[in-house]
């Protein structure tokens, strides 16, 4: 996704560049995207669904992004947590905040999936 750097999204580095965290102080929250949403929903609806799934803990927390290995999923980076420690509630809370950030930016036309 292309976009403009803001303080609300910790992984926006410079103009039109989203940088994945590559250190040991980052986790990934992966959400399965229902097949029905693949063609029937817009970007805002998709991210709102992602936020709802995260809030209901219907997500996988892992040390690596899963979107390269699985079909129809979205992985969100969550920084500041050591991989060898259990911080599930805090990781889920930060992932939800990030998921809710995206629809606002999409609606404001500051980012898009193209």
N, C-alpha and C positions, 0 to 999 in steps of 0.2 A: 504494500500500500504506500502510496506517495502522500506526503503531507508536510505541514509546517511544524517546526519545533515549538513545543509549549512546555511549561512547567508541570502540567498535569500528566504528561506521559513521559516516564523516565527514560524510555528507550528511543526517543526522538533525538537524533544527533544531527543538527544542521538542517538545511532546507531540503525537503523531498528525499529523506533517507531514514529508514527505520533500521536500526542496528540491533541484531540479536545479541543478548549477553553471552559471553563465551568464557566466563570464569566459574569458580566453584561457589560463588555466592549468588546463585540464581537457580530457580526451579521453574518448571513449566507446568501449566495447568491445561490439560487437553480435554476438549469437549467433542462428543460425537454430534455431527449434524444430521438430523433426520433426512432420509432420502427425499421425502416430500418437499422439504425446504430448498432442495437443490435448484429447482426451476420456478418455484412459485413465490418466493419471497425476495424482497429487496435487501440491500445492505443493512439498513436500520433495523428491519424486522429480524434479520439473522442475528445481529449483535444483541438485540434485546432478548432473544431466545437463549443465546449463549449466557447472558447475565443471569437469567432465570435458572438455567441448568447449574451454573456455578453456585448460586444461592442455595439450591436444594442438594448440594454436594454430589450432583450427578456428573462428576468430573474426575479425571485421573491426574494425580500429582506425580511428576517424575523429574529426574535429573536432566532429561533431554527432550527436546521437542519431538512430538510424535507425528506431526503433519507431513513429514517426508516419507513415513513408513505406512501410514494408514489412509484409507479412502474416506472422504467426507468427514474430516475432523478439523478442528482449529486449536492450535496451541498458543497460549498466551504466556509471555515471559514474566516472571515475578522475581524481582531482585531483592537482595539483602538478606537472604536466608541460606545458611549453610546446608549443603545437601545431606550431611550426615546427622542432622537434627530434625526432630519432629515439630513442625510449626503449622500443622494443617489449618487451624482456624484462621491464623494470620495470613497464610498464603491464599486461602479461599477469599478472605476479605479483600486483599489487594487485587486478586484476579477479577473479582466482581467490580471493583472500582475502575480497573482498566477496561473491562468489557463495557461498562456504562459510559466511559469516556468516548469510545469510538462512535456510537450513534450521534452524540452531540456534534462531533467533528464532521461526520458524514452529512448530517442535516445542514450544518453551516457551510458545507462544500469546501472544507479545508483539507479533507482526505477523501480518497475514493479507492475502490478495489481495482481500478484499471491502471 
